[in-house]
Amino acid sequence: MARERKPRHTRDFTGLFDMIAFPEAYRITYLAGSIAIPAYADIKRDLGLIRAEFVLLACLAHFPEMTAQDVARVSQRPRNTVSRAVHRMVAEGYIERAPDAEDGRQARLRITGAGRDLQARAARYLTAHQDQVLAHLNPDERRHLSDLLRKAARGAAAMGAT
């Protein structure tokens, strides 16, 4: 007779959210990972985009033009990672690159229609994971969280973090 297995119970380690010396940083990192890691895995599987490529398209979808250096600064992605993403997205026809008249070392980047469509499809994955993770918040709590995160992110940008 086969021995019946008892279900494994996972210990609750969420107390760390309050015990750790840097609780806000830990909570933000945990939430970001809970949204980003599965979303980027799905985007890679279904659309063939890696994170840096999606971030590049997302930045260019919201500004008429940027340099790779601008993208690296605003996304906090390494410049070499952004550069590889630029080369692939240009080769695939998702972005266009033109020389910068003011700085010959830089190129101006613009998203194409195909890039905008791909970015919109990929953004739905992040939106879905974000909504799933934040589903337990009511609309007022969600707005309040968004306001606080916006304020914190702008403060970090003002410190030169981006």
C-alpha positions in Angstrom: 0.0 0.0 0.0 1.3 3.4 -1.0 2.1 5.8 1.8 -0.1 8.9 1.7 1.8 12.1 1.4 0.9 15.1 3.5 0.9 18.4 1.7 3.9 20.5 2.2 3.2 23.7 4.1 5.3 26.6 3.2 6.5 28.7 6.1 5.3 32.3 6.1 8.4 34.5 5.8 6.6 37.7 5.0 7.4 39.0 8.5 10.8 39.9 7.0 8.9 42.8 5.3 8.6 44.4 8.7 11.8 43.1 10.5 14.4 44.0 7.9 16.4 47.2 8.4 15.3 48.6 5.0 11.6 47.6 4.9 10.4 50.0 2.2 13.3 49.1 -0.2 12.7 45.4 0.4 8.9 45.7 -0.1 9.3 47.8 -3.3 11.9 45.3 -4.6 9.6 42.3 -3.7 6.6 43.9 -5.5 8.6 44.9 -8.5 10.0 41.4 -8.8 6.5 39.9 -8.4 5.3 41.9 -11.3 8.4 42.1 -13.6 9.9 38.7 -13.4 6.8 36.7 -14.6 5.8 39.5 -17.0 9.2 39.6 -18.8 9.3 35.8 -18.9 5.9 35.8 -20.7 7.0 38.6 -23.0 10.1 36.7 -23.9 8.2 33.5 -24.5 5.3 35.0 -26.5 6.9 38.0 -28.2 10.6 37.2 -28.3 11.6 40.4 -26.5 14.0 40.6 -23.7 13.6 43.2 -20.9 16.1 45.7 -22.4 14.3 45.6 -25.7 10.9 46.2 -24.1 12.3 49.0 -22.0 13.7 50.6 -25.1 10.4 50.4 -26.9 8.5 51.6 -23.9 10.7 54.7 -23.6 10.5 55.5 -27.3 6.7 55.0 -27.3 6.4 57.9 -24.8 8.9 60.4 -26.3 9.2 61.5 -29.9 13.0 60.7 -29.9 15.7 59.8 -27.5 19.3 58.7 -27.5 20.5 55.4 -26.2 22.1 57.3 -23.4 18.7 58.9 -22.5 17.1 55.4 -22.4 19.9 54.1 -20.2 19.6 57.0 -17.8 15.8 56.9 -17.5 15.5 53.1 -17.3 18.6 52.6 -15.2 19.7 49.8 -17.6 23.4 49.4 -18.4 24.4 51.4 -21.6 25.9 48.3 -23.2 22.6 46.4 -22.7 20.6 49.3 -24.2 23.1 49.4 -27.1 22.5 45.7 -27.9 18.8 46.3 -27.7 19.1 49.3 -30.1 21.0 47.2 -32.7 18.4 44.4 -32.6 15.4 46.7 -32.7 16.8 48.6 -35.6 17.6 45.4 -37.5 14.0 44.2 -36.8 12.5 47.4 -38.0 11.0 48.4 -34.6 13.0 51.6 -34.2 14.9 54.0 -36.5 18.2 55.5 -35.9 19.4 58.9 -37.3 22.6 60.8 -36.7 22.4 63.6 -34.1 23.2 66.9 -35.8 24.5 68.4 -32.5 26.6 65.4 -31.3 28.1 63.1 -33.8 28.7 60.4 -31.2 25.0 60.1 -30.5 22.2 58.8 -32.6 18.5 59.9 -32.4 16.2 57.0 -31.9 12.5 56.9 -32.9 10.0 54.1 -32.7 8.3 52.8 -35.8 4.6 51.8 -36.2 5.6 48.2 -35.9 7.6 49.0 -32.8 4.7 50.9 -31.3 2.4 47.9 -31.9 4.8 45.5 -30.4 5.3 47.7 -27.4 1.6 48.0 -26.8 1.2 44.2 -26.9 4.1 43.7 -24.5 2.8 46.4 -22.1 -0.4 44.4 -21.7 1.6 41.6 -20.0 3.1 44.0 -17.4 -0.3 45.6 -16.9 -1.9 42.2 -16.3 0.8 41.1 -13.8 0.6 44.5 -12.1 -3.2 44.3 -11.8 -2.9 40.7 -10.4 -0.3 41.7 -7.7 -2.3 44.8 -6.7 -5.7 43.2 -6.9 -6.2 43.3 -3.1 -6.1 47.1 -3.1 -9.3 49.0 -3.5 -9.3 51.9 -6.1 -8.5 54.6 -3.5 -5.6 52.6 -2.1 -4.3 51.9 -5.6 -4.4 55.7 -6.4 -2.7 56.5 -3.1 0.0 53.9 -3.7 0.5 55.3 -7.2 0.8 58.9 -5.9 3.3 57.8 -3.3 5.4 55.8 -5.8 5.4 58.7 -8.2 6.5 61.1 -5.5 9.3 58.7 -4.4 10.4 58.1 -8.0 10.6 61.8 -8.8 12.6 62.3 -5.6 15.0 59.6 -6.7 15.3 61.2 -10.1 16.0 64.6 -8.6 18.8 63.1 -6.6 20.4 62.1 -9.9 19.4 58.4 -9.6 18.2 58.5 -13.2 
